[in-house]
Amino acid sequence: MDLDLISNILFAMVRTGTPLLLVALGELVCEKSGVLNLGQEGMMLFGAVIGFIVAFATGSLWLGVALAIVAGMVLALLFALVAVYLNANQIACGLALTIFGVGLSSFIGTAWVGKPLVGFGTLAIPLLSQIPLLGRMLFAQDLLVYLSFALFAVVGWVLLKTRTGLVLQAVGENPAAASAMGLPVRRVRLLAVLFGGAMAGLAGAYLSLAYTPMWAENMTAGRGWIALALVVFASWRVFRVLLGAYLFGLASILHLVLQGLGVSIPSNLLAMLPYVATIVVLVLLSRDAVRTRLYAPVSLGQPWQPGH
Amino acid sequence: MPDISSPPPRLELRGITKRYPGCLANDRIDLSVARGEIRALLGENGAGKSTLMKIIFGAAAADAGELRWEGQPVTVRDPSQARELGIGMVFQHFSLFETLTVAENVALALGPAAGDPRQLVPRIREVSKRYGMALDPERRVHALSVGERQRVEIVRCLMQDIKLLILDEPTSVLTPPEVDELFVTLRKLAAEGVSILFISHKLGEVRALCHSATVLRAGRVTGHCDPREQSDLALAQLMVGDAEGLEARYPKRSGDKVFLDLSQLSWRNPDPFATSLHDIDLTVRAGEIVGIAGVAGNGQDELMALLSGEECLPLQAARIITLGGQAVANLPPDARRRLGLAMVPAERLGHAAVPSLSLADNALLSGFQQGLVRHGMIQRGKVSAFARRIIERFEVKTPDMHTSARSLSGGNLQKFILGREILQNPKLLIAAHPTWGVDVGAAAAIHRALIELRDAGAAILVISEDLDELFQISDRIGALCGGRLSPLKATAKTQTSEVGRWMTGQFDTAANAADAAPTSTTY
């Protein structure tokens, strides 16, 4: 295998991992506050279709990205009203949100299926992108990938180094105690859910405006679900989310690579890899109970209402 | 009019009333705490102490009455406002975040102004040193002992500009030496001018620590007094009225043949944050009561589960637990019950009884082996007769046997559960915290029932956090600490101080001494 091929694989790995990274970072923040939002897939699709339509109609990719983020947040707000403020079951609401998002996006996207669009192109940074092996992967990507690097750094810094991160963790572990301390539990949870929605919308826009600039029904292909598993895989730690996103990215392009190398394994089998990997990893991780308990938000999935 | 020589009390309550659906929790309560005063708030469970504290701390609103802070009327809307006034509260169930460090927990409570948790570390060290509370600010809370967690809560209050410290049953989770340390700290705080409200139902502690006491009964103030000038009995009568059996003494017995025998029981808990058991040796004879002391979380629940059969050992380890000579460690609960075992678990609602089921159905729950079921069909008539017998024999106050278990008071339900087990004529009764949260009258009745069962020849094992109770009823006593069991001694030949040391792990067992030669297999 030559260096060029490896360099290409790494480049594709980051490209494929980016939507996973974006959604998973959003869901991580959301789950840290104690809210499990299974609606990621729905919010992603809604973001993808809105982003595409806006970009197509106005010709501005960035306006598309911005409104995709807003679209994700609108669905997240809906979820938060029901699941955070009205104490509905988070799992049921999340599933409903996904079903809603899938249906709504294909309904409003019908007229745009197969329309051509020039999406975000790669922007190679001079000199840095010439670094052998890693240059293309890190410095010859499109702008949204660079944005995902920055967002990763910001989320990591907030979670690990700031009071905001501490508050988020406290609310997710013991909302009753947090409230007794005067922390606004529901507002924190609302903001966390909205952040999750924004990230899912952005990830959707990445798919429809950069990764494959087009709109197709159900184009997220289960990435929202993989991202959910990814957060568990990462045992709620932000660096592992990054690692996991790229690992899954690698797993999903592996069948293309192996086909290119002439390995004769049915590509359908190889396309299963990321999903199989998810299950295997989840099983392996559940064995390390101490670590998981240390980072898992204890009140995950439990509604909380003041005064009880 | 207030003048300089007598400043207004720090906190004054006038006519505080709080009504919950179906109960008057606080009825026109007057209370005041002066600067530097340690005032006890005494009362049984359900007397209204917790409600009153919630009102002071802003966690509940009073329906009527006035709250004055340093002479000024105030309304405390929420806990953060209480903290701004200088009120700190140490809850009975701690409000700490287990996955965070001590410093992070403190930083969260202090608010954004406190800055970075790491900058707080030296201040926390300083405060904990000044008040004699050893504490490492950089450790995570889940790795701390219960006593250490309480210190975190207190230090957290002290880091703020505190004027009134409320402690809700602070000693219930501490060993006797830890209680002494806490009292030293509290006296120091009072000497510096901090007012302290000390909620408790332990009379000895109140008399040792507090300058004054307010006694509550059924939501009303029944007296203000100086606890140092009152006898335990006088205080108890203020708390519960004239109940009998407050000072009963029971003769000690030495027992007959060994019925329950545990030898070298070691068990690894799959939950990494919970206690594992190490090399436990224990025998209980027919006709004696063995008491196991210890602070909650030191292996009591695990020991109960292994004894009841809710946790089983593998077949080759079956002889580690024997009942009347028969190996049972691998048997499920119903098989053990057939051999004469009866259990009263610690948790009444949800473990000992199903809250939503009627008393009759709950009687069937563990009594099904008493001929109440034939060919898989429930014999309703026999179940009713059984339930009626329990209610009559143990004076359970209930409208009828069709009342749901949930609607009974703690004491009444406990009498029912204990009665259900006793009427099955067990050869071994194991009871955990039999009188926890039960009023004094019912507690005395439960003690009498246990003694009667003992005198009828049953072996009894009582696990409790209440040392006074254990000394009152048990014939031999030991303590659990960190999953190890101290040696058992005849109660008459030991004292609270010795058992208190055992509760902190200061004892030698064969296993402790023989580190070089592991004697048993861990399951």
Chai-1 contact restraints between the chains, C-beta under 6 A:
chainA,res_idxA,chainB,res_idxB,connection_type,confidence,min_distance_angstrom,max_distance_angstrom,comment,restraint_id
A,L166,B,E104,contact,1.0,0.0,6.0,A-B,restraint_1
A,L166,B,L108,contact,1.0,0.0,6.0,A-B,restraint_2
A,A170,B,F97,contact,1.0,0.0,6.0,A-B,restraint_3
A,A170,B,L108,contact,1.0,0.0,6.0,A-B,restraint_4
A,E173,B,F97,contact,1.0,0.0,6.0,A-B,restraint_5
A,E173,B,T99,contact,1.0,0.0,6.0,A-B,restraint_6
A,N174,B,F97,contact,1.0,0.0,6.0,A-B,restraint_7
A,A177,B,S95,contact,1.0,0.0,6.0,A-B,restraint_8
A,A180,B,P79,contact,1.0,0.0,6.0,A-B,restraint_9
A,A180,B,S95,contact,1.0,0.0,6.0,A-B,restraint_10
A,M181,B,A109,contact,1.0,0.0,6.0,A-B,restraint_11
A,G182,B,P79,contact,1.0,0.0,6.0,A-B,restraint_12
A,G182,B,S80,contact,1.0,0.0,6.0,A-B,restraint_13
A,A289,B,P272,contact,1.0,0.0,6.0,A-B,restraint_14
A,V290,B,P272,contact,1.0,0.0,6.0,A-B,restraint_15
A,L294,B,T99,contact,1.0,0.0,6.0,A-B,restraint_16
